[in-house]
């Protein structure tokens, strides 16, 4: 019998030729299906995400250090996906998956600084076909033509309003482009200036037409010590309480980094409060889907490690709050479903009553969520197809595939089983059970689950160099695609 989850899935498992045909047919059917729907009242969408914001780093998630009153209030009014996962935990892959609803090998976006092909029907194109105006503000990181280069309209995946830079982490001198190659500079701390621009867009937008707005912040990604001074003063490194999986040798460094990280987060929390206030003032809060999330987490010295790409919870788990009062009510609740990046686009379109393109591979959770239930998902696929950049092979970087379930994390490398954590009894992932005889049956079951996922996503689990050759991607000595102009 087909499960509700499988009934919600939008597959895209054919050959390249069949995929192209499906995409073309999808564009035609989407336009036809929404011909009459353009006069229908659809909810607005405000989708807000930070870069490298791990799930644990909010007040509502239980972090004893961080100050996030606006997010804490939002969590009480939202669906709180406590098991949201960034399955390929690095910037470009998550963003590509979010905008296409596809897994990372399907859309060819499994590492940073490559260009997203215009093959799938994107999130913006699907909304536009349904009569929406579309807007993107902030960091893009999907163009692959240099991190400071102008991005022409044909490479914007259907977004109309546009104030964007490919990538920068100089938050206090941050540039952007509009519709022409003239470079502009955000005033002050860029996340605040970008939020003000988003507020202007919301206020100025005609009330008789829905909009889909994406706001992408660069913080709290490193450098950690560059938030406005008023926020940095709020955190004393000496008072930071560390997670138990931070080795003592890294404790002082971790406290210094976390103090700056939390300063960025509190600045962004104020930005969230400003956005919510604007929706209230414009009288559109109830009819707006508001999402807060992140593209991936940050190890911040847990397990003695830094940054992302790794399969530990600090790297793969992200916050995900979804508020839609008109259809989901005003009382928040916890959703335990494993939400992975490809599931975001179809779920948003489903909640918006917009046709889901055939090119989408993720699952549409909307029908189940609207019934007040948690969608059933056995696990979320995890992968690092090619270690690079901040996790090169010289620093222990490895190709891996794995699965995160509600209870377990399991990964394997090309050599075989690698990690197995029982997150229920070992929430900080201190003890690797992969060779524990008591967990042999669990390991075998999870390994079979990984194999099913790889088959579903057409992943042969090739060594990184073979995968790069297959897709024609050239890298430097650290395994990174060069990103200078």
C-alpha positions in Angstrom: 0.0 0.0 0.0 1.3 3.5 -0.8 2.0 5.5 2.3 0.7 9.1 2.8 4.3 10.3 2.5 4.8 8.6 -0.8 1.5 10.0 -2.1 2.9 13.5 -1.3 6.2 12.9 -3.1 6.8 14.6 -6.4 9.2 12.4 -8.2 11.8 13.2 -10.8 13.6 10.0 -11.3 13.9 9.6 -15.1 16.8 10.0 -17.5 18.1 13.4 -18.5 16.0 13.4 -21.6 12.9 12.4 -19.7 13.7 15.0 -17.1 13.9 17.8 -19.7 10.5 16.7 -21.1 8.9 16.6 -17.7 10.2 20.1 -16.9 8.9 21.5 -20.2 5.5 19.8 -19.5 5.5 21.1 -16.0 6.0 24.7 -17.0 3.0 24.4 -19.5 0.8 22.6 -17.0 1.7 25.0 -14.2 0.7 28.0 -16.3 -2.5 26.4 -17.5 -3.5 25.2 -14.0 -3.1 28.7 -12.6 -4.7 30.6 -15.4 -7.9 31.0 -13.4 -6.1 30.9 -10.1 -4.4 34.2 -10.7 -7.6 35.9 -9.5 -7.7 33.7 -6.4 -6.5 35.0 -3.1 -3.2 33.3 -2.3 -1.1 33.9 0.9 2.0 36.0 0.8 5.3 34.4 1.6 8.1 35.9 3.6 11.0 33.5 3.8 13.9 34.6 6.0 17.1 32.7 6.6 20.5 33.2 8.2 23.8 31.6 7.1 25.3 29.0 9.3 22.7 29.2 12.1 22.6 25.9 14.0 19.4 24.6 15.4 20.5 24.7 19.0 21.3 28.5 19.0 18.0 30.0 20.0 16.3 30.6 23.3 13.2 28.6 22.4 15.5 25.6 21.5 17.0 25.8 25.0 20.3 27.5 24.5 21.2 29.0 27.9 23.3 31.8 26.5 21.5 33.5 23.6 19.0 36.3 23.7 16.2 35.8 21.1 12.9 37.2 22.4 11.4 37.7 19.0 12.1 34.2 17.8 10.9 32.8 21.1 7.6 34.6 20.5 7.5 33.5 16.9 8.0 29.9 18.0 4.9 30.1 20.2 2.9 31.0 17.1 4.5 28.6 14.6 5.0 25.1 13.6 8.5 24.3 15.1 10.2 21.7 13.0 12.6 20.4 15.7 14.1 17.8 13.3 14.7 20.1 10.3 17.9 19.0 8.5 20.4 20.4 6.0 21.1 17.1 4.3 24.1 18.5 2.3 25.2 21.0 4.9 26.9 23.8 3.0 25.7 27.0 1.4 25.3 26.5 -2.3 23.7 22.9 -2.2 21.1 23.9 0.4 20.1 27.1 -1.6 19.8 25.1 -4.8 17.7 22.5 -3.2 15.5 25.2 -1.5 14.9 26.8 -4.9 14.3 23.7 -7.0 13.0 21.1 -4.6 15.6 18.7 -5.9 18.4 16.7 -4.3 21.9 17.8 -4.8 23.1 15.5 -7.5 19.9 16.0 -9.6 20.5 19.8 -9.7 24.3 19.4 -10.0 24.8 21.6 -6.9 26.7 19.5 -4.4 29.5 22.0 -3.6 30.0 25.8 -3.3 30.5 28.3 -6.1 29.0 26.5 -9.1 26.1 27.9 -11.2 22.6 26.6 -10.8 21.3 25.4 -14.2 18.1 26.9 -15.4 16.5 23.5 -16.0 14.1 22.9 -13.1 11.0 25.1 -12.5 12.2 27.2 -9.6 10.3 28.4 -6.5 10.1 31.9 -7.9 8.9 30.7 -11.3 6.2 28.5 -9.8 4.9 31.4 -7.7 5.1 33.8 -10.7 3.0 31.4 -12.8 0.4 31.5 -10.0 0.2 35.3 -10.2 2.7 36.3 -7.5 5.3 39.1 -7.6 8.7 37.7 -6.5 11.6 39.3 -4.7 15.0 38.3 -3.4 17.2 40.4 -1.1 20.7 39.6 0.3 23.1 36.7 -0.3 22.6 34.5 -3.3 25.6 32.1 -3.7 24.2 30.2 -6.7 25.7 32.0 -9.6 29.3 30.6 -9.8 30.7 33.5 -11.8 32.7 35.2 -9.0 31.5 36.2 -5.5 31.4 39.9 -6.4 30.1 39.7 -10.0 26.9 41.2 -11.4 24.2 38.5 -11.8 22.1 39.1 -15.0 18.3 38.6 -15.0 18.6 35.3 -16.9 20.5 33.7 -14.0 18.1 34.8 -11.3 15.8 31.8 -11.4 12.7 34.0 -12.0 13.0 36.6 -9.2 11.8 40.0 -10.3 12.7 42.5 -7.5 16.4 42.0 -6.9 19.0 43.5 -4.5 21.6 40.8 -4.2 25.3 40.0 -4.1 26.6 36.5 -4.8 28.5 36.2 -1.5 30.3 38.4 1.1 31.0 38.1 4.8 32.2 41.7 5.2 28.9 42.6 6.9 29.9 46.2 7.6 30.9 47.0 4.0 28.6 44.9 1.9 27.8 45.5 -1.7 24.8 44.5 -3.9 23.4 44.9 -7.4 20.0 45.7 -8.7 19.0 45.3 -12.3 22.1 46.8 -13.8 25.9 46.4 -13.3 26.2 49.5 -11.1 27.4 48.3 -7.7 25.7 49.7 -4.5 26.7 49.4 -0.8 24.4 48.6 2.1 24.4 51.2 4.8 26.0 49.9 8.0 25.5 46.3 9.1 24.1 44.7 6.0 21.5 42.4 7.7 19.8 45.4 9.2 19.9 47.4 6.0 18.5 44.4 4.1 15.8 44.0 6.6 14.8 47.6 6.1 14.6 47.0 2.4 12.4 44.0 2.9 10.1 46.1 5.2 9.9 48.7 2.4 9.0 46.1 -0.1 6.2 44.7 2.1 4.8 48.2 2.8 4.9 49.4 -0.8 3.6 46.2 -2.4 0.0 46.4 -3.7 -2.4 44.7 -1.3 -4.4 43.1 -4.2 -1.6 40.9 -5.4 0.4 38.3 -3.5 4.1 38.4 -3.2 6.9 35.9 -2.5 9.8 37.5 -0.7 13.1 35.8 0.2 15.5 37.6 2.6 18.9 35.9 2.9 21.3 37.2 5.6 25.1 36.5 5.7 25.4 36.4 9.5 25.8 34.6 11.9 28.4 33.0 9.6 32.0 33.9 10.6 33.7 36.4 11.1 32.1 36.2 14.5 33.3 39.5 16.0 31.7 41.9 13.5 28.1 42.4 14.8 27.2 46.0 15.9 28.9 47.0 19.2 25.6 47.2 21.1 25.1 43.4 20.5 28.7 42.4 21.1 28.5 44.1 24.5 25.6 41.8 25.5 27.9 38.7 25.6 30.8 38.0 27.9 32.9 35.1 26.7 33.7 34.1 30.3 30.0 33.5 31.0 29.3 31.3 27.9 28.1 27.8 28.8 29.5 25.3 26.4 27.9 22.1 25.0 29.4 19.1 26.7 30.9 17.8 23.4 33.4 20.8 23.2 36.8 19.4 24.2 38.5 21.3 27.0 41.4 22.2 24.7 39.1 24.2 22.6 36.9 25.7 25.4 38.4 29.2 25.5 38.4 29.5 21.7 34.8 28.3 21.6 33.7 30.8 24.2 35.2 33.7 22.2 33.7 32.5 19.0 30.3 31.9 20.5 30.1 35.3 22.1 30.4 36.9 18.7 28.1 34.3 17.1 25.4 35.1 19.6 25.9 38.8 19.0 25.1 38.3 15.3 22.1 36.2 16.3 20.6 38.7 18.7 21.0 41.4 16.0 19.1 39.2 13.6 16.5 38.4 16.2 15.7 42.1 16.3 15.4 42.1 12.5 12.8 39.3 12.8 10.9 41.4 15.3 10.9 44.3 12.9 9.6 42.2 10.0 6.8 40.7 12.1 5.9 44.2 13.3 5.6 45.4 9.6 3.3 42.5 8.7 1.1 43.4 11.7 1.1 47.1 10.8 0.1 46.3 7.2 -2.7 44.1 8.3 -1.4 41.0 6.4 0.1 38.9 9.1 -2.7 36.3 9.1 -2.5 35.8 5.4 1.3 35.6 5.2 3.3 32.4 5.4 6.4 33.4 7.5 9.4 31.1 7.6 12.6 31.4 9.6 15.4 29.0 9.0 19.0 28.6 8.0 21.0 26.8 5.3 23.2 24.8 7.7 24.7 24.8 11.1 28.1 25.5 12.6 30.2 23.1 14.7 31.8 25.9 16.8 34.3 23.5 18.3 31.8 20.8 19.2 33.6 17.5 18.5 36.7 19.8 18.3 35.6 20.9 14.8 34.6 24.0 13.0 32.1 25.2 10.4 29.9 22.7 8.3 29.8 19.8 5.8 30.0 17.3 8.6 27.3 14.9 9.7 27.1 15.9 13.4 24.0 17.7 14.7 25.7 21.0 15.1 26.3 21.0 11.4 23.2 19.4 9.9 20.3 20.5 12.2 18.8 23.9 11.5 16.0 26.0 13.0 12.7 26.0 11.0 9.7 27.9 12.1 6.6 28.2 9.9 3.7 30.5 10.8 0.5 30.8 8.8 -2.3 31.9 11.1 -5.1 31.8 8.5 -4.7 28.1 7.8 -2.6 26.7 10.6 -3.9 28.7 13.5 -2.2 31.1 15.9 -1.2 28.5 18.5 2.2 27.0 17.8 3.1 23.3 18.1 6.2 21.1 17.7 6.5 19.0 14.6 8.9 16.1 14.9 9.0 15.3 11.1 12.4 15.0 9.4 12.2 18.0 7.1 15.1 18.1 4.6 16.0 20.9 2.1 14.2 19.4 -0.9 10.9 19.3 1.1 10.7 23.1 1.6 9.7 24.2 -1.9 6.8 21.7 -2.4 5.5 22.3 1.2 5.4 26.1 0.7 3.7 25.7 -2.7 1.2 23.3 -1.2 0.4 25.7 1.6 0.0 28.5 -1.0 -2.3 26.4 -3.2 0.2 26.7 -6.0 0.9 23.8 -8.5 4.0 21.8 -7.6 6.2 21.4 -10.7 6.9 17.8 -11.9 10.7 18.5 -11.5 10.4 18.6 -7.7 11.8 15.6 -5.8 11.0 16.6 -2.2 7.8 15.9 -0.3 4.8 18.1 0.1 3.9 18.1 3.8 1.1 20.7 3.4 -1.9 18.3 3.2 -0.9 16.5 6.4 0.1 19.8 8.2 -3.3 21.3 7.3 -5.0 18.4 9.0 -3.0 19.1 12.2 -0.9 16.0 11.9 2.9 15.4 11.6 3.9 13.9 8.2 5.5 10.5 8.5 9.1 10.4 7.2 11.5 7.5 8.0 14.6 9.7 7.8 16.5 12.5 6.0 19.3 11.8 3.6 22.8 13.1 4.6 25.7 13.6 2.2 29.0 15.1 1.5 29.8 14.1 -2.1 33.2 15.9 -2.2 35.0 17.3 0.8 36.4 20.8 0.1 37.3 24.2 1.4 37.1 24.3 5.2 37.0 20.5 5.4 39.6 19.3 2.9 40.9 15.7 2.9 44.1 17.0 4.6 41.9 17.9 7.6 40.0 14.7 7.7 37.4 15.5 5.1 35.7 12.4 3.6 32.9 11.6 1.2 29.9 10.2 3.1 26.3 9.2 2.8 24.0 8.8 5.7 20.6 9.1 7.3 19.2 11.1 10.2 16.1 9.6 11.8 14.2 10.9 14.8 16.5 8.8 17.0 19.6 7.8 15.1 22.4 9.3 13.0 24.2 6.8 10.7 26.8 7.5 8.1 29.1 5.5 5.9 32.1 6.4 3.8 33.5 4.7 0.7 35.3 2.3 3.1 32.1 1.2 4.9 30.1 2.1 8.1 31.6 5.2 9.8 29.3 6.7 12.5 26.3 5.6 14.5 24.8 7.7 17.3 21.8 7.0 19.4 20.6 10.6 19.8 18.0 9.6 22.4 20.5 8.3 24.9 23.5 10.3 23.7 22.1 13.7 22.5 25.6 15.3 22.3 26.9 12.4 20.1 29.8 11.5 22.3 29.8 7.7 21.8 30.1 6.2 18.3 28.1 2.9 18.3 29.0 1.8 14.8 31.0 -1.2 16.0 28.9 -1.9 19.1 27.4 -5.5 18.8 24.3 -4.2 20.7 23.6 -1.9 17.8 24.3 -4.3 14.9 20.7 -4.7 14.0 20.1 -1.0 14.1 23.2 -0.4 11.9 22.0 -2.9 9.3 18.5 -1.4 9.2 19.9 2.1 8.8 22.4 1.0 6.2 19.5 -0.5 4.2 17.6 2.7 4.5 20.6 4.7 3.2 20.8 2.3 0.2 17.2 2.9 -0.6 17.7 6.6 -0.5 20.6 6.4 -2.8 18.6 4.4 -5.3 15.7 6.8 -5.1 18.1 9.8 -5.9 20.2 8.0 -8.5 23.3 8.3 -6.4 26.0 5.7 -7.3 28.2 7.1 -4.4 31.2 7.7 -6.5 34.5 8.9 -5.1 34.8 12.7 -5.2 37.3 13.0 -8.0 35.1 10.7 -10.2 32.0 12.7 -9.4 33.8 16.0 -10.3 34.9 14.5 -13.6 31.4 13.3 -14.3 30.0 16.8 -13.9 33.0 18.6 -15.4 33.8 20.5 -12.3 37.4 21.8 -11.8 38.8 22.4 -8.3 41.9 23.7 -6.7 44.3 22.0 -4.3 41.8 22.3 -1.4 39.1 20.7 -3.5 37.3 24.1 -3.8 35.9 25.6 -7.0 37.9 28.9 -7.4 35.5 31.7 -6.7 37.6 34.8 -7.5 36.3 36.7 -10.6 
